[in-house]
Structures are given as C-alpha cells and as structure tokens.
C-alpha cells in the first residue's frame, strides 16, 4: 500500500507538470526528494513481496533498506529545516503530493525500520557505503547546475550563494547525515519484529 501511495504521488507530479507544459525530465529526477521516494517505493515493493510470499530477503536487502531509511530521513529533515520555512515556495505541483513525499513516506520508512528488522546488526562498513549516494548527488547537482544554470534546491544554488557558503552547508549536512547513518546502524536488530537470522 505504501509503495502504491509513493508511486501515485510521483506519477501525479509528472502528469501535473506535463499538463502545464513545464515537465523537464532531467530537472524532475534531479530532486533528492524524488530519487529517495523512488527508492522507498522499490523498498516497500520488495519487502511487501517478501511478506506475501513468506520469503524474507537476505542481509543485502536489509542493507538496502537501511540506506533508503537514511535517505528518506534526510528528505524529511532537510525539508523541515531548510525548505518548509521558505515563504511562498512552490514545493510540489500538487499540494497533497507534498504531504506524501515529505511527511508520510519519510515517517513510514522510519517506523518500518524500527518495527521490522533483521536479527543481524548492520556493519559499520555498510553505513559508510550509504553515504556514497548523497555525496554523489551533491557533486552531480553542483556540476550539472553549473552547466544548465538550474539547481534543485536553494541551499545548493552556487550561482546565488557562492561556493564558500554552499560548502559550509554541505559540511554541516555531512555531519548530520553521518550521525543519522550511525543511528540507523546501531538500531538495526534491536527493536521490533526480527525477520531473518543471517
């Protein structure tokens, strides 16, 4: 159900933008919100299939689940702190999509992580690996933004803020995201219903 909800919000956004003749494929899929929600849809679909077939998946699937939990935690926190306070900001093409993508899905992912866990503990090396995606995303956003003169978020807009300020924001985010990755790692296998043994 959550996979369908997330997918419907993404599809609704695309349809609304296409109908307004302002859909840009490259820009749309350059939003971290969209990418993280696409991953969350895949994660919920994967584990939903596992629940239906009674075939709970391997450790690697739970490493993926931990990564998605981190990315959706980032989505919710960054939105709440850096984007929601911006006055008159157009956050999504359809208002209810904003609630789904920035509130419901991040909360659902975090609750799911706490309640449905593997018996094993995620390794430190796994949590470090999770950081590669947001790091790559930031580099991609800055490089692409430089050439197309468009940035997905105001706090990454180097043409307006300058690289010194942008790097400061990135450094702070790095600390927060690293702390989040370790929080997710140390909570793995400690709460909720444990589903696999290896």
C-alpha positions as CSV (number, residue, x, y, z in Angstrom):
1,X,0.0,0.0,0.0
2,X,2.8,2.4,0.9
3,X,4.6,1.6,-2.4
4,X,1.4,2.4,-4.3
5,X,1.0,5.7,-2.3
6,X,4.5,6.8,-3.0
7,X,4.3,5.8,-6.7
8,X,1.0,7.6,-7.1
9,X,2.4,10.8,-5.7
10,X,5.4,10.7,-8.1
11,X,3.2,9.9,-11.1
12,X,0.7,12.6,-10.2
13,X,3.6,15.1,-10.1
14,X,4.7,14.1,-13.6
15,X,1.2,14.3,-15.0
16,X,0.6,17.7,-13.5
17,X,3.8,19.1,-14.8
18,X,3.3,17.6,-18.3
19,X,-0.2,19.1,-18.4
20,X,1.2,22.5,-17.6
21,X,3.9,22.0,-20.3
22,X,6.7,22.5,-17.7
23,X,7.9,18.9,-17.2
24,X,11.7,18.6,-17.5
25,X,12.8,15.0,-17.1
26,X,16.4,16.0,-16.1
27,X,15.3,18.5,-13.6
28,X,12.5,16.4,-12.1
29,X,14.8,13.4,-11.4
30,X,17.4,15.7,-10.0
31,X,15.4,16.3,-6.9
32,X,16.7,14.3,-4.0
33,X,13.1,14.0,-2.8
34,X,12.1,12.3,-6.0
35,X,15.1,9.9,-6.1
36,X,14.7,8.9,-2.4
37,X,11.0,8.3,-2.8
38,X,11.6,6.2,-5.9
39,X,13.9,4.1,-3.8
40,X,11.4,3.9,-1.0
41,X,8.7,2.7,-3.4
42,X,11.2,-0.1,-4.6
43,X,12.0,-1.0,-1.0
44,X,8.3,-1.2,0.1
45,X,7.5,-3.3,-3.0
46,X,10.5,-5.6,-2.3
47,X,9.6,-6.2,1.3
48,X,5.8,-6.3,0.6
49,X,6.5,-9.2,-1.9
50,X,8.6,-10.9,0.8
51,X,5.8,-10.6,3.3
52,X,3.2,-12.0,0.9
53,X,5.4,-14.9,-0.3
54,X,6.8,-15.5,3.3
55,X,10.3,-15.2,1.8
56,X,12.0,-12.6,3.8
57,X,15.0,-11.4,2.0
58,X,18.8,-11.5,2.6
59,X,21.1,-9.3,4.6
60,X,21.9,-7.3,1.4
61,X,18.2,-6.4,1.1
62,X,18.3,-5.0,4.7
63,X,21.4,-3.1,3.9
64,X,19.4,-1.5,1.1
65,X,16.5,-0.9,3.5
66,X,18.9,0.9,5.9
67,X,20.2,3.1,3.0
68,X,16.6,4.0,2.0
69,X,15.7,4.8,5.6
70,X,18.7,7.2,5.8
71,X,17.8,8.9,2.5
72,X,14.2,9.4,3.5
73,X,15.2,10.6,6.9
74,X,17.4,13.2,5.1
75,X,14.4,14.1,2.9
76,X,12.1,14.7,5.8
77,X,14.7,16.6,8.0
78,X,16.1,18.8,5.2
79,X,12.6,19.7,4.0
80,X,11.5,20.6,7.5
81,X,14.6,22.7,8.3
82,X,15.7,24.2,5.0
83,X,12.7,24.2,2.7
84,X,9.4,24.3,4.6
85,X,10.2,27.7,6.2
86,X,10.6,29.4,2.8
87,X,7.7,31.8,2.3
88,X,5.6,31.4,-0.9
89,X,7.7,28.5,-2.1
90,X,6.2,26.1,-4.6
91,X,7.2,22.8,-3.2
92,X,5.2,20.4,-5.4
93,X,3.0,20.7,-8.4
94,X,0.1,19.1,-6.4
95,X,-0.4,20.1,-2.8
96,X,-1.2,16.6,-1.4
97,X,2.0,15.2,-3.1
98,X,4.0,17.5,-0.7
99,X,2.4,15.7,2.3
100,X,3.0,12.3,0.9
101,X,6.6,12.8,-0.3
102,X,7.9,15.0,2.5
103,X,5.9,13.8,5.5
104,X,4.1,10.5,5.2
105,X,6.7,8.5,3.3
106,X,9.7,9.5,5.5
107,X,7.8,8.8,8.6
108,X,6.5,5.5,7.3
109,X,10.1,4.4,6.4
110,X,11.5,5.3,9.8
111,X,8.6,3.5,11.6
112,X,9.1,0.5,9.3
113,X,12.8,0.4,10.2
114,X,12.1,0.3,13.9
115,X,9.3,-2.3,13.8
116,X,10.5,-4.7,11.1
117,X,14.2,-5.6,11.4
118,X,16.7,-8.3,10.7
119,X,18.3,-10.3,13.5
120,X,21.7,-9.2,12.4
121,X,23.3,-5.8,13.0
122,X,24.2,-3.7,10.0
123,X,28.0,-3.3,9.8
124,X,29.9,-0.1,10.0
125,X,31.2,-0.6,6.5
126,X,27.6,-0.8,5.3
127,X,26.7,2.5,6.9
128,X,29.7,4.2,5.3
129,X,28.6,2.8,1.9
130,X,25.2,4.5,2.4
131,X,27.0,7.9,2.3
132,X,28.1,7.4,-1.3
133,X,24.7,8.2,-2.8
134,X,24.1,11.6,-1.1
135,X,27.8,12.5,-1.8
136,X,27.4,11.7,-5.4
137,X,24.1,13.5,-5.6
138,X,25.7,16.7,-4.2
139,X,28.6,16.6,-6.7
140,X,26.1,15.8,-9.6
141,X,23.9,18.7,-8.6
142,X,26.7,21.2,-8.4
143,X,28.3,20.1,-11.7
144,X,25.0,19.9,-13.6
145,X,23.8,23.2,-12.1
146,X,26.9,24.9,-13.3
147,X,26.2,23.9,-16.9
148,X,22.4,24.2,-17.1
149,X,22.1,27.1,-14.6
150,X,19.5,25.3,-12.6
151,X,19.8,23.8,-9.1
152,X,17.2,21.6,-7.4
153,X,17.4,23.4,-4.0
154,X,18.1,26.9,-2.9
155,X,20.8,25.8,-0.5
156,X,22.7,24.2,-3.4
157,X,22.5,27.2,-5.7
158,X,26.1,28.1,-6.1
159,X,25.3,30.9,-8.5
160,X,23.4,32.8,-5.9
161,X,25.1,31.7,-2.6
162,X,28.7,31.2,-3.8
163,X,30.7,28.1,-3.3
164,X,32.1,29.1,0.1
165,X,28.6,29.2,1.6
166,X,27.5,26.1,-0.2
167,X,30.5,24.1,1.1
168,X,29.7,25.2,4.6
169,X,26.1,23.9,4.2
170,X,27.4,20.7,2.7
171,X,29.8,20.2,5.6
172,X,27.0,20.6,8.2
173,X,24.8,18.2,6.2
174,X,27.6,15.7,6.1
175,X,27.9,15.7,9.8
176,X,24.1,15.3,10.3
177,X,23.8,12.6,7.6
178,X,26.8,10.7,9.1
179,X,25.2,10.8,12.5
180,X,21.9,9.6,11.0
181,X,23.7,6.7,9.3
182,X,25.2,5.6,12.6
183,X,21.9,5.9,14.4
184,X,20.2,3.7,11.9
185,X,23.1,1.2,12.1
186,X,23.1,0.9,15.9
187,X,19.4,0.4,16.0
188,X,19.4,-2.4,13.5
189,X,18.3,-5.7,15.0
190,X,17.5,-4.1,18.4
191,X,13.8,-3.3,18.2
192,X,10.6,-4.6,16.7
193,X,9.9,-7.9,15.0
194,X,13.2,-9.6,13.8
195,X,12.7,-11.3,10.5
196,X,15.8,-13.1,9.4
197,X,18.7,-14.9,11.1
198,X,21.5,-14.3,8.7
